[in-house]
Amino acid sequence: MKNTSEKLAPCTRCGSEQIVAKTWTENVPNLVGTTTVQYSIMVCTNEACQKEFDQNRLKEKEKRQQLQLQKEERTKNNAKKKA
C-alpha cells in the first residue's frame, strides 16, 4: 500500500482540490488467470465537504444493508410458503 498526496481533478461537490489519500493493487482472478487492478481512495481537501460525503456514504451503506436484510427475509418467507 502506498500513500500519496497527488493533486487531481476538482471535487464534483464543492470544487476544491481532490487528492489521492491511498493507492493499492490487488490481483483479481479472471477466466485466463489474474489481472492486476489498482485502486485509489480520493478525498476532498475541504474537510466539511469530505465529512458530509462520508456521512452520506454511511447512510447509503446502512440503507443497502437494510434492503439486503429485507430481501433475505422475503426469500425465507417465500420458501416457507412453498413448503
C-alpha positions as CSV (number, residue, x, y, z in Angstrom):
1,M,0.0,0.0,0.0
2,K,1.2,3.4,-0.9
3,N,0.0,6.7,0.5
4,T,0.4,9.8,-1.7
5,S,-0.8,13.4,-1.8
6,E,-1.0,13.8,-5.6
7,K,-3.4,16.6,-6.7
8,L,-6.0,15.7,-9.1
9,A,-9.3,17.0,-10.6
10,P,-11.5,19.3,-8.6
11,C,-14.2,17.9,-6.3
12,T,-17.5,17.5,-8.0
13,R,-19.4,18.5,-4.9
14,C,-17.6,21.8,-3.9
15,G,-14.9,22.5,-6.5
16,S,-12.0,22.2,-4.0
17,E,-9.0,20.1,-5.0
18,Q,-9.1,16.4,-4.5
19,I,-6.1,14.3,-3.5
20,V,-5.3,10.6,-3.6
21,A,-5.3,9.5,0.0
22,K,-4.4,5.9,-0.6
23,T,-3.5,3.6,-3.5
24,W,-3.1,-0.2,-3.6
25,T,-3.1,-3.0,-6.1
26,E,-4.8,-6.4,-6.0
27,N,-4.6,-9.5,-8.2
28,V,-8.1,-10.4,-9.3
29,P,-8.8,-13.8,-10.7
30,N,-10.4,-14.0,-14.2
31,L,-11.0,-16.7,-16.8
32,V,-7.4,-16.7,-18.1
33,G,-5.5,-16.2,-14.8
34,T,-5.3,-13.0,-12.9
35,T,-5.5,-9.3,-13.6
36,T,-3.7,-6.7,-11.5
37,V,-6.1,-3.9,-10.5
38,Q,-5.1,-0.6,-9.0
39,Y,-7.4,1.1,-6.5
40,S,-7.3,4.7,-5.2
41,I,-9.2,6.5,-2.5
42,M,-9.9,10.1,-3.4
43,V,-10.6,12.7,-0.7
44,C,-11.6,16.3,-0.9
45,T,-9.3,18.9,0.7
46,N,-12.3,20.7,2.0
47,E,-12.9,19.0,5.4
48,A,-16.6,20.0,5.7
49,C,-17.3,18.6,2.2
50,Q,-15.4,15.3,2.9
51,K,-17.2,14.9,6.3
52,E,-20.6,15.4,4.6
53,F,-19.6,12.9,1.9
54,D,-18.6,10.3,4.5
55,Q,-21.9,10.8,6.4
56,N,-23.9,10.3,3.2
57,R,-21.9,7.3,2.2
58,L,-22.5,5.7,5.7
59,K,-26.3,6.4,5.3
60,E,-26.3,4.7,1.9
61,K,-24.4,1.7,3.2
62,E,-26.8,1.3,6.1
63,K,-29.8,1.6,3.6
64,R,-28.3,-1.1,1.3
65,Q,-27.7,-3.4,4.3
66,Q,-31.3,-2.9,5.4
67,L,-32.6,-3.6,1.9
68,Q,-30.5,-6.8,1.8
69,L,-31.9,-8.0,5.1
70,Q,-35.4,-7.3,3.9
71,K,-34.7,-9.3,0.7
72,E,-33.3,-12.2,2.6
73,E,-36.4,-12.2,4.9
74,R,-38.8,-12.2,1.9
75,T,-36.9,-15.0,0.3
76,K,-37.0,-17.0,3.6
77,N,-40.8,-16.3,3.9
78,N,-41.5,-17.3,0.3
79,A,-39.6,-20.6,0.8
80,K,-41.7,-21.4,3.9
81,K,-44.9,-20.7,2.0
82,K,-44.0,-23.0,-0.8
83,A,-43.1,-25.8,1.6
